[in-house]
């Protein structure tokens, strides 16, 4: 009886050591995969490196224990060793097979390929993304679209258009308007304030009368006119270029460039569909880079949508190395990608890659800061008072974010609507999906209220200078 209990205990211990040994092998493989392009010394000091050392120790100890067990079973002429190893291997295979089946079953199709949970599995599919955007382009050919290709900006508002949902209108000049058929006269005697920026500037998710631009105009009085040049999806770079291309000729007294933290990321992209595939904006955009302290533009004119999605492979697109959202490994197919389980692992535990300077955090800060300084200097040149408005993306954005570092690097004065927004309940600042993600009407009103004094002070200072 005691001999049988001892044998069962030894069998259980052998099985446990086999599983532990195989776990160490998996951990070693995972750690080596995570090494990436780092030097071995730097790798050993990282968490994956420490995992490699620990797993190697476990592998050696486990191998020694299993070897001693093998010799013990051999001396006893027991067939149990082979049976336990076979049972262990069958269990591992069943676990892997179950994981593979579950991963395949739970994954679903998306614009970029297969998606599991909220993550797109690598490799992403260029054919799937291109097919989706070609369908968007085909639908756009059958009717006037609210957004159109622009040879400098990438895209802009179409002239005298109405959005599909009927909430937005543009004027004959391509600005946001209260309804169709609006023309803003350049000979107006009113004091003009021009807004440039993204969807928060445009006033997405609300009617024209609820946008902060319109609310600001009403709060300032009848002698003022606010022209809204905001375009959804713009980065800081496109907002600046929109000012240069379309705003200067209107000779505004005040120019407000407003942005959210995410806009500084958009500045570092070239292909919008690669970065934000669910936007259904099949455009590329210009990209500023810094060379010897000077801003230089690449991808100008931006590649037209048809030319982007006629490419057979994503690798045929130019300027990918300047797109911060493009990761080469996410689009390259290899043998392990035949397994959905392997794809899930490689997606959740990405292999470190060398970050090129032009897409680094340092470049993001310096490029965006240079654009803001160029905007202020350009506005001063035409006698317009520049105002930089920084919106919190959500109610509690960290002051240590990259966008704050951009503002510090630029050294320009800026204003935030946060103090006025804080007078509202935090839930009233922004819509929540599916209603939208932008300012509510009350949030827009709070932003406008915060700007009234800022605008009046800027006008007073410009009149004295």
Buried (B, 14 or more C-beta within 10 A) or exposed (E): EEEEEEBEEBBEEBBEBBBBBBBBBEBBEBBBBBBBEBEEEEBBEBEBBEBBEBBBEBBEBBBEBBEEBBEEBEEEEBEBBEEBBEEBEEBBEEEEEEBBEBBBEEBEEBBBBBBBEEEBBBBBBBEBBBEBBBEBBEEBEEEEBBBBBBEBBBBBBBEBBBBEEEEBBBBEBBBBBEEEEBEBEEEEEBBBBBBBBBBBBBBBBBEBEBBBBBBBBEBBEEEBBBBBBBBBBBBBBBBBBBBBBBBBEBEBBBBBBBBBBBBBBBBBBBBBBBBBBEBBBBBBBBBBBBEEEEBEBBBBBBBBBEEBBEBEEBEEBEBBEBBBBBBEBBBEEEEEBEBBBBBBBBBEEBEBEEEEEBBEEEBBBBBBBBBBBBBBEBBEEEEBBBBBBBBBBEBEBEEEBBBBBBBEBBEBEBBBBBEBBEEBEEEBBBBEEEEBBBBBBBBBBBBBBBBBEBBEEBBEEBEEE
